[in-house]
Amino acid sequence: MKLATREGARPRPWWLVLALLIFIAGSDSLGQAVCEKPSAESDLPSQGANEVIEFREIRTVKFLSGRVLDVNGANINAAVFDVFPATRLAERVPASSYIVEEDRIKSYHVNREGAFCISDLPDGEYILRFGATGGFNHTLIKIRKKKSASRKLIEIELKPGT
């Protein structure tokens, strides 16, 4: 079958255009988002001072990425965060009740700017525990990661221990 074309014009490869559109539209939703600079794994879990700060609400996010700051808004570049599995997250249940040390999936370092990004976790429910050397308390947040969620970054403020 011969395509009708204008004189001197080459037929457009419609299949190439279609494939490109499908790739662009589906790249975000078909698989895991890949971090430009993924967080490095830590051999050791996070450290915390004498208190644990817990957020009641459940954050639903598309990507596990954000920044760790101190109470003055400065980046904390020595922070480490741990990832724990969670099921049936509820606001009324404390985040600490989901944590079983032996079930820790991985721990990660933030970068020099206090930023973090993880792309190797599937959609699901998690507890993230943030800590740092220097007397900062642990901070726990409940995360529900799913493809259709917000792209908003996670911002964690670590408070000094007493």
C-alpha positions as CSV (number, residue, x, y, z in Angstrom):
1,M,0.0,0.0,0.0
2,K,1.4,3.4,-1.0
3,L,0.8,6.4,1.2
4,A,-0.5,9.5,-0.6
5,T,2.0,12.3,-0.2
6,R,2.4,15.8,-1.5
7,E,4.8,15.9,-4.4
8,G,8.4,15.9,-3.2
9,A,7.4,15.3,0.5
10,R,8.5,12.2,2.3
11,P,5.9,10.1,4.2
12,R,5.9,10.7,8.0
13,P,6.7,7.7,10.1
14,W,3.5,7.9,12.2
15,W,4.6,4.9,14.2
16,L,7.7,6.7,15.4
17,V,5.6,9.7,16.6
18,L,3.1,7.3,18.3
19,A,5.9,5.4,20.1
20,L,7.5,8.6,21.3
21,L,4.2,9.9,22.7
22,I,3.5,6.6,24.5
23,F,7.0,6.7,26.0
24,I,6.7,10.3,27.2
25,A,3.2,9.8,28.6
26,G,4.0,6.5,30.3
27,S,7.5,7.0,31.5
28,D,6.5,8.4,34.9
29,S,3.7,6.0,35.6
30,L,4.9,2.7,34.2
31,G,7.9,2.2,36.4
32,Q,9.9,3.5,39.3
33,A,11.1,7.1,39.0
34,V,14.9,7.1,38.8
35,C,16.7,9.6,41.0
36,E,19.2,11.9,39.4
37,K,21.5,11.5,42.4
38,P,20.3,8.5,44.5
39,S,21.2,8.4,48.2
40,A,24.1,6.2,49.1
41,E,23.3,3.2,51.4
42,S,24.6,3.3,55.0
43,D,26.0,0.2,56.7
44,L,24.8,1.6,60.1
45,P,21.3,2.7,61.1
46,S,20.5,6.3,62.0
47,Q,21.4,7.7,65.5
48,G,19.1,9.7,67.7
49,A,19.3,11.6,71.0
50,N,17.0,11.1,73.9
51,E,13.6,11.8,72.3
52,V,11.7,10.6,69.3
53,I,9.6,13.1,67.3
54,E,6.7,11.4,65.5
55,F,4.3,12.9,62.9
56,R,0.8,11.5,63.2
57,E,-0.3,12.2,59.6
58,I,0.5,9.9,56.7
59,R,2.3,11.6,53.8
60,T,1.3,10.2,50.4
61,V,4.1,10.8,47.9
62,K,5.1,9.7,44.4
63,F,8.8,9.9,45.1
64,L,10.9,9.3,48.3
65,S,12.9,12.5,48.0
66,G,13.4,15.7,50.0
67,R,15.7,17.5,52.5
68,V,16.8,17.2,56.1
69,L,17.1,20.6,58.0
70,D,17.8,21.8,61.5
71,V,15.5,24.0,63.4
72,N,17.1,27.1,61.8
73,G,16.5,25.8,58.3
74,A,20.1,24.9,57.6
75,N,20.8,21.6,55.7
76,I,22.0,18.7,57.8
77,N,24.5,16.8,55.7
78,A,25.4,14.2,58.3
79,A,21.9,12.7,58.5
80,V,21.1,9.1,58.0
81,F,17.6,7.7,57.5
82,D,16.2,4.2,57.9
83,V,13.4,2.6,55.9
84,F,11.0,0.2,57.6
85,P,8.0,-1.6,56.1
86,A,4.6,-0.8,57.4
87,T,1.1,-2.2,56.7
88,R,-2.3,-0.6,57.4
89,L,-0.9,2.8,58.4
90,A,-3.3,4.7,60.6
91,E,-2.9,8.3,61.9
92,R,-4.0,7.2,65.4
93,V,-1.3,4.6,65.6
94,P,2.2,5.9,66.5
95,A,4.9,5.5,63.9
96,S,7.2,3.9,66.4
97,S,4.8,1.0,66.9
98,Y,5.5,-0.1,63.3
99,I,9.3,-0.2,63.8
100,V,11.0,-3.6,64.3
101,E,14.7,-3.1,64.1
102,E,15.2,-6.5,62.5
103,D,12.8,-5.6,59.7
104,R,14.8,-2.5,58.6
105,I,14.9,-2.5,54.8
106,K,17.9,-0.2,54.4
107,S,19.6,2.9,55.7
108,Y,20.8,5.8,53.6
109,H,23.0,8.9,53.8
110,V,21.8,12.3,52.7
111,N,24.1,14.2,50.4
112,R,26.2,17.3,51.2
113,E,23.1,19.5,50.8
114,G,21.0,17.4,53.2
115,A,19.0,16.0,50.2
116,F,17.9,12.4,49.8
117,C,16.3,10.4,47.0
118,I,15.4,6.7,46.8
119,S,14.2,5.1,43.6
120,D,14.6,1.4,44.4
121,L,11.5,1.0,46.7
122,P,8.2,-0.2,45.2
123,D,4.9,1.5,45.9
124,G,3.8,0.7,49.4
125,E,3.7,1.9,53.0
126,Y,6.8,2.8,55.0
127,I,8.1,4.4,58.1
128,L,11.1,6.7,57.6
129,R,13.3,7.3,60.6
130,F,15.7,10.3,60.4
131,G,18.6,10.9,62.7
132,A,22.1,12.5,62.8
133,T,25.1,12.6,65.0
134,G,25.5,15.7,67.1
135,G,22.6,15.3,69.5
136,F,19.6,15.4,67.2
137,N,16.5,13.5,68.1
138,H,15.1,10.8,65.8
139,T,12.1,12.0,63.7
140,L,9.7,9.4,62.3
141,I,7.2,9.9,59.5
142,K,4.6,7.6,57.9
143,I,4.9,7.4,54.1
144,R,2.5,5.9,51.6
145,K,4.3,5.7,48.2
146,K,2.2,5.4,45.1
147,K,2.4,6.4,41.4
148,S,-0.6,8.6,41.4
149,A,0.5,10.8,44.4
150,S,2.0,14.2,44.7
151,R,5.5,15.0,43.6
152,K,6.0,17.2,46.6
153,L,9.3,16.8,48.4
154,I,9.5,15.6,51.9
155,E,11.0,18.1,54.3
156,I,12.3,16.9,57.6
157,E,13.3,19.1,60.5
158,L,15.6,17.5,63.1
159,K,15.4,19.0,66.6
160,P,18.2,18.9,69.1
161,G,17.9,16.6,72.1
162,T,17.5,17.9,75.6
